[in-house]
Amino acid sequence: REWDPSLVGFLSSLVYFFVMAFVVVAVLGSFGVQTASIVAVLGAASFAVGLALQGSLANFAAGVMILLFRPFKVGDYVEVAGVAGSIKSIAIFSTTLATPDNVRIEVPNGKIYGDIIKNYAGYDTRRLDMVIGIGYGDDMAKAIELIRGVVEADERVLPDPAVTIAVAELGDSSVNLIVRPWVKGSDYWPLKFDLTQRIKDTLDQNGIEIPFPQRVVTVVNAAS
């Protein structure tokens, strides 16, 4: 009852045809018809079809495995076979995705199951990773306090695990702070957009500079 409806229908049809073939051969045998040659012909035909459709059979086998083990489901946002999008449907031979700009992509199941699958909706929560740069002359402790206040004031930020805000690196033009709150998967992108804007506004209001790359050029006048 917990199997995917697509898999149930397909396996039902497959079992039906196998049973019908077995019954026909058995009935012919009961009437005295020699079935050895029929079985041999069916076996040879199956072998030839298998060779001709080995790519399709690989996709079929992968489709069955996907439907059985369910590494993703319809509606999940995934990255598979080098493409990313939301799962629209899972068929026996291919899976249909829709990209964020609503482009339909058909991916053969063999490429999906034989590669790495990233399911961004696989867990209920996700960690939001942000990097905020401040100037070398700014007060790091004050900047961290201001950012923490903005992040923890948002109700969508989960209290556990706790928010991580720390100095990540000393860059060429800025001191880079990492900001890592945990959120529900459905809140990931809305919260990222909102926090980016509010952190920028808060740092501006308190005189904390968000620097941009700069170069110092020294011109030397050579004596003519």
C-alpha positions in Angstrom: 0.0 0.0 0.0 2.9 2.3 0.6 4.4 1.8 -2.9 4.3 4.5 -5.6 1.1 4.1 -7.8 3.3 4.2 -10.9 5.3 1.2 -9.7 2.1 -0.7 -8.7 0.5 -0.3 -12.1 3.7 -1.2 -14.0 4.5 -4.3 -12.0 0.8 -5.4 -12.2 1.0 -5.2 -16.0 4.4 -7.0 -16.1 3.2 -9.8 -13.9 0.0 -10.2 -16.0 1.9 -10.7 -19.3 4.4 -13.1 -17.7 1.5 -15.1 -16.2 -0.4 -15.1 -19.5 2.7 -16.3 -21.4 3.2 -19.1 -18.9 -0.5 -20.1 -19.0 -0.5 -20.3 -22.9 2.6 -22.5 -22.9 1.1 -24.7 -20.2 -2.2 -25.1 -22.0 -0.5 -25.9 -25.3 1.6 -28.5 -23.4 -1.5 -30.1 -21.9 -2.9 -30.6 -25.4 0.2 -32.5 -26.5 1.8 -29.6 -28.3 5.6 -29.6 -28.1 6.4 -26.4 -26.2 10.2 -26.7 -26.0 10.7 -25.0 -29.4 8.2 -22.3 -28.3 10.1 -21.7 -25.1 13.3 -21.6 -27.0 11.9 -19.1 -29.5 10.6 -16.9 -26.7 14.0 -17.0 -24.9 15.9 -16.1 -28.1 13.4 -13.3 -28.8 13.7 -12.0 -25.3 17.5 -12.1 -25.5 17.5 -10.2 -28.8 15.1 -7.6 -27.5 17.2 -7.2 -24.4 20.4 -6.5 -26.5 18.5 -4.0 -28.6 17.0 -2.2 -25.7 19.9 -2.5 -23.2 19.9 1.3 -22.7 16.1 1.4 -22.1 16.3 -1.6 -19.8 19.0 0.1 -17.8 16.7 3.1 -17.4 13.8 0.8 -16.6 15.8 -1.0 -13.9 16.9 2.4 -12.4 13.3 3.6 -12.5 12.2 0.6 -10.5 15.0 1.2 -8.0 14.0 4.9 -7.7 10.4 4.0 -7.1 11.2 1.3 -4.6 13.9 3.2 -2.5 12.5 6.7 -3.1 15.6 8.9 -2.8 13.3 11.7 -3.7 9.6 12.3 -4.3 7.4 14.5 -6.4 7.8 18.2 -5.3 11.4 17.8 -3.9 14.1 20.2 -5.2 17.0 18.0 -6.3 20.3 18.1 -8.2 20.7 15.0 -10.3 22.8 14.2 -13.4 24.2 17.7 -13.6 20.8 19.5 -13.5 18.7 21.0 -10.7 15.0 21.4 -10.4 11.8 20.4 -8.7 10.5 16.8 -9.3 7.3 16.9 -11.4 6.9 13.2 -12.2 8.7 9.9 -11.8 8.2 7.4 -14.7 9.7 4.1 -15.4 12.2 5.3 -18.0 12.7 8.9 -17.1 12.1 11.6 -14.5 10.7 15.0 -15.2 12.1 18.1 -13.5 11.1 21.8 -13.7 13.9 24.4 -13.2 13.4 27.5 -11.1 12.6 29.4 -14.3 10.1 26.7 -15.3 12.0 24.9 -18.0 11.0 21.2 -18.3 13.8 18.7 -18.3 13.6 15.0 -18.9 16.4 13.0 -17.3 16.9 9.2 -18.1 16.6 7.3 -14.8 19.9 5.4 -15.6 21.8 8.7 -15.3 20.0 9.6 -12.1 20.5 6.4 -10.2 24.1 6.0 -11.4 25.1 9.4 -10.2 25.1 11.5 -7.0 21.7 12.6 -5.9 21.4 15.8 -3.9 17.9 16.2 -2.4 17.6 19.7 -0.8 14.2 18.7 0.6 15.5 15.4 2.1 15.5 16.8 5.7 13.1 19.2 7.5 15.8 21.7 8.3 18.7 23.3 6.5 21.7 25.5 7.5 21.8 28.9 5.9 25.4 29.9 5.1 26.1 33.6 4.7 29.4 35.5 4.4 29.4 39.2 5.5 32.5 41.3 5.0 33.3 44.3 7.2 36.2 46.8 7.0 39.5 46.3 8.7 39.0 49.5 10.7 35.5 48.5 12.0 34.8 47.0 15.4 34.4 43.2 14.9 32.7 42.6 18.2 30.1 45.3 17.5 29.5 44.0 14.0 28.9 40.5 15.3 26.5 41.8 18.0 24.5 43.7 15.5 24.3 40.8 13.1 23.3 38.4 15.9 20.5 40.8 16.9 19.1 40.8 13.4 19.3 37.1 13.0 17.9 36.1 16.3 15.0 38.6 16.0 13.6 36.6 13.1 11.1 34.0 14.2 11.9 31.7 11.3 15.4 31.1 12.7 15.4 27.9 14.8 16.8 28.2 18.4 18.5 24.8 18.2 21.1 24.4 16.8 22.3 27.8 17.9 23.3 30.5 15.4 27.0 30.5 14.5 28.6 33.9 13.9 32.4 34.0 13.7 35.4 35.4 11.9 36.0 33.2 8.9 39.0 34.8 7.2 41.0 37.9 6.7 40.4 38.7 3.1 42.2 41.1 0.7 39.8 43.9 1.3 37.6 42.8 4.2 37.3 40.8 7.4 34.8 38.1 6.4 32.3 36.9 9.0 30.3 33.7 8.6 26.6 33.7 9.7 25.0 30.3 10.0 21.5 30.0 11.3 19.3 26.9 11.0 15.9 27.2 9.4 13.1 25.0 8.1 13.6 23.9 4.5 10.6 25.9 3.3 12.0 29.1 4.8 15.5 28.9 3.3 15.3 31.3 0.4 12.8 33.8 1.9 14.9 34.1 5.0 18.2 34.4 3.1 16.8 37.3 1.0 15.3 39.1 4.1 18.4 38.7 6.3 20.7 39.9 3.5 18.8 43.1 3.3 18.3 43.7 7.0 21.9 43.0 7.9 23.0 45.5 5.2 20.6 48.2 6.5 21.6 47.6 10.1 25.4 47.8 9.5 24.9 51.0 7.4 22.9 52.6 10.2 25.6 51.8 12.7 28.5 53.0 10.6 29.9 49.5 9.9 31.4 49.5 6.4 30.8 46.6 3.9 33.9 47.1 1.7 34.4 46.3 -1.9 37.7 45.3 -3.6 40.1 48.2 -4.0 43.5 48.6 -5.6 46.1 51.2 -4.7 48.0 52.3 -7.8 51.3 54.1 -7.4 52.4 56.2 -10.4 56.2 56.8 -10.6 57.3 59.7 -12.9 60.5 58.6 -14.5 63.0 61.3 -15.2 63.1 62.1 -18.9 
